[in-house]
Amino acid sequence: MAYVILIDLLDCKTTAITTPEMIAHYPYPFRLLDGDRNIYFYGRSTTCDDEEAFAPLDWAKVDSGCTTVEYRDDWGDWIPL
C-alpha cells in the first residue's frame, strides 16, 4: 500500500502507531480535508509528488467526502496537492 492512515478524526481514534520503521517506509505526512477545510484524517505516504500521492484522497472521497489532500513541506507547512 502506498499510504497509511494514522488518525481518524471522524471516529476520534488512532488507527496506526508511528514507528521509525513506518517513517522510513512512509516518509511523507499528509492530511485529508473536506470542502469546509475540516481535517478528517492524518496519514503518511510513500510519495508526495506523483499520481500515487492522490491515492489517499481517492479513498477518502468515497469514504468520507474529502476534497483535498495536503502534504507537509520541509518547513512544516501544509501544501495542497
N, C-alpha and C positions, 0 to 999 in steps of 0.2 A: 504494500500500500504506500502511496506517495505522501500521505499525511496522517496525522493522528489528532483527535480531539482531546484536549486536556481538561477543559472546564466547560460545562453545560450550564449556562446561567438561566435558561428556561426552567430546568428542573432543579436548579441550585445544588449541583453536585460536581464533584471531581470525577472524571472518567478515566484518568491515567495519571501516574506519578512521573514527574520529570526526573530522570536519572542522567548521569554523564553519558551513558551509552545512548540514551534516547536523543540527547542533544547532538551527539556525534552523527547519528543516523538521520535526524530531522533537525537540521541547523537553523531553519528559518521560522521564527514565530509569526503567527497570523491571528487575526480576529475576524469574525463574521458579524455583519450588522444588517439590520432591516432598513427599510426606506426612511424611517424616522431617526436613524442613527443610533438606535438601541443596540447594544452589544449582546449577542446571543451565545456566541461560542469563542473560546480561545483554543489554539492548537499550534502544531508545529508541522512543517512540510520539508520535503527533500529538495524543493526548488522554490524560487520566488520570481522567476522571470521568463517563463515559457508557458506553453499551453497547459502543462500539468499543474502549474500553480493555481489554475482556476478550478481544479478538482474539488477542493473543499466547498467552494461556492456552488458548484453544480449539485453537490449533495444537499447543501443547506437550503437552496432554493426550493427543492421539492419537500424536504423535511420540515422546514420552519419558515419559509418565505423570506429568507435573507436575500439582499440585493447587492451587497458589497463585501469584498474581501480586501483587507488591508494587511500589508506586511510591514514589520518593523525594520527601519533602516539602521545604518551603523551608528546614528546619533540618538536612537531611541524614539524617533518619530514614527507614527503610523502613516503609511503611504498607500492610497488606494491603487489596486492593480488595474 
